[in-house]
Amino acid sequence: MRGRRCPWILLPLPLLLTACTPPDEPLVALAVQDGRPVGVLVTCDDDFAQLGVFENDHPDDASDRPLIRWSVNGTPATEVVEVTLLGQPPEGWKVADAVDIPAAEAGIDVDVEPLTELRPGVTYSVSGSSRRDAISVDFTLADLPRIGPDQVLAPRGHDSTAVVSRETFLRKARDTC
């Protein structure tokens, strides 16, 4: 007597992956212009983007510390958007209000406070998104002198950064779009 066969339904791999969140991409970097930190975001030609900076001194601390951040958002006029951190937003963009964020999965509300200055010895992260979320770039004010005129501090994976030429960063970011 032959055993019963169970029919297998094979789904194409793209259908299996559609429910997954796409990975963060190397779309944001930190430049220095006139001694001031500037966020650089490759927008992947999307019609909405955001870029911001937040204090990242205690990433593994789940205490009641507030999220201290500054961010801008809007419709990009060009593929590459450059924003002086804590400065004026690009034309047509606005500074986002500091509002509390519900973290429903953790059962808590995150208190958000506005970031108004960058201080020595504090670790910050530049983040951004357009079509996809960007890998954040961690920095301190001590990193700024290392970044030359045609260079950026860019992500090297999720856990480190490297100073690279602006063109190298832009090429790699465009390749991920």
Secondary structure, DSSP 8 states (H G I E B T S, - for coil): ------------HHHHHTTS----BS-EEEEEETTEEEEEEE-TT-S-EEEEEEE-S-TT--SS--EEEEEEEE--SSSEEEEETTS---TTEEE-----EEEGGGTEEE-EEE-----TT--EEEEEESSSBB--EEE-GGGGGGS-TTEEEEESSSS-EEEEEHHHHHHHHHHH-
